[in-house]
Amino acid sequence: MAVLILFATIEGQTAKIARFIETELQGAGCDATLVDASDKMAKVTFDGFDTVILAAPVHERRHPASFELLLTASRADLAARRTMMISVSLGAAFTTLKEEAREYLVEMKLRTGLEPDAELLVAGAVRPSSYGYYETQILRHAILRDQTIDPRTQEREFTDWDELAAAVKGFAGVDA
Ligand SMILES: Cc1cc2nc3c(=O)[nH]c(=O)nc-3n(C[C@H](O)[C@H](O)[C@H](O)COP(=O)(O)O)c2cc1C
């Protein structure tokens, strides 16, 4: 089975997640191809793929505008294939924020017309070393305001790799 993994990333966690999916699917015998949609030089083609896994992070309540634009422009190509949408956020890591995380995805689907066959909310990471003052303030005073983690100092990865592996293999129809 030929699977296209099309992703966008800002600080790198979604790229790490996409590479992990590629490794897992290849290990299970799939022909998986990784394309970074955040790379302006990347050539995106859906030809030859019957299955597409999309992955993008949430920043300030939405997925990257360029990724949404790509989904909108590729609506017909995506509708003709089996698709899974993976939304990466910190909201997905906390019970109290999970509903909010779900809303980011609902809003993205409304804006782009994407109707995925499967969707998954995946918890991202806190990476103080890649934040400037502005990013730290947003995380501290908005997203993580009720959490004990301090985005100025605490590096933390919330992604559940086992759950992710099982979900993508289940979607691709290969052994978990
Ligand atoms: C400036 C900034 C804004 C963010 N906004 C949100 C948000 O609105 N909701 C949320 O759940 N997570 C938010 N996050 C957390 C990211 O979704 C999380 O860190 C994710 O791992 C980033 O993925 P990436 O490394 O692929 O860009 C934000 C992170 C940063 C740095």
The ligand as a MOL file (V3000), in Angstrom:
LIG
                    3D

  0  0  0     0  0            999 V3000
M  V30 BEGIN CTAB
M  V30 COUNTS 31 33 0 0 0
M  V30 BEGIN ATOM
M  V30 1 C 3.2160 30.2440 20.1790 0
M  V30 2 C 2.5170 28.9350 20.4300 0
M  V30 3 C 1.1270 28.8920 20.3960 0
M  V30 4 C 0.4560 27.6750 20.6460 0
M  V30 5 N -0.8860 27.6690 20.6270 0
M  V30 6 C -1.5620 26.5390 20.9770 0
M  V30 7 C -2.9820 26.5450 21.0650 0
M  V30 8 O -3.6670 27.5270 20.7690 0
M  V30 9 N -3.5770 25.4040 21.4980 0
M  V30 10 C -2.8750 24.2740 21.8200 0
M  V30 11 O -3.4810 23.2900 22.2370 0
M  V30 12 N -1.5220 24.2240 21.7070 0
M  V30 13 C -0.8600 25.3400 21.2980 0
M  V30 14 N 0.5080 25.3230 21.1970 0
M  V30 15 C 1.2480 24.0770 21.4570 0
M  V30 16 C 1.6930 23.3820 20.1540 0
M  V30 17 O 0.5710 22.8600 19.4520 0
M  V30 18 C 2.6610 22.2480 20.5170 0
M  V30 19 O 3.7810 22.8030 21.1340 0
M  V30 20 C 3.0710 21.4000 19.3350 0
M  V30 21 O 3.9350 20.3740 19.7910 0
M  V30 22 C 3.7720 22.2380 18.2580 0
M  V30 23 O 4.0430 21.4300 17.1310 0
M  V30 24 P 5.2680 21.7450 16.1550 0
M  V30 25 O 6.5220 21.5690 16.9840 0
M  V30 26 O 5.1630 20.7450 15.0700 0
M  V30 27 O 5.0910 23.1510 15.6670 0
M  V30 28 C 1.2010 26.5000 20.9240 0
M  V30 29 C 2.6090 26.5570 20.9400 0
M  V30 30 C 3.2590 27.7570 20.7100 0
M  V30 31 C 4.7470 27.7970 20.7590 0
M  V30 END ATOM
M  V30 BEGIN BOND
M  V30 1 1 1 2
M  V30 2 1 2 3
M  V30 3 2 2 30
M  V30 4 2 3 4
M  V30 5 1 4 5
M  V30 6 1 4 28
M  V30 7 2 5 6
M  V30 8 1 6 7
M  V30 9 1 6 13
M  V30 10 2 7 8
M  V30 11 1 7 9
M  V30 12 1 9 10
M  V30 13 2 10 11
M  V30 14 1 10 12
M  V30 15 2 12 13
M  V30 16 1 13 14
M  V30 17 1 14 15
M  V30 18 1 14 28
M  V30 19 1 15 16
M  V30 20 1 16 17
M  V30 21 1 16 18
M  V30 22 1 18 19
M  V30 23 1 18 20
M  V30 24 1 20 21
M  V30 25 1 20 22
M  V30 26 1 22 23
M  V30 27 1 23 24
M  V30 28 2 24 25
M  V30 29 1 24 26
M  V30 30 1 24 27
M  V30 31 2 28 29
M  V30 32 1 29 30
M  V30 33 1 30 31
M  V30 END BOND
M  V30 END CTAB
M  END
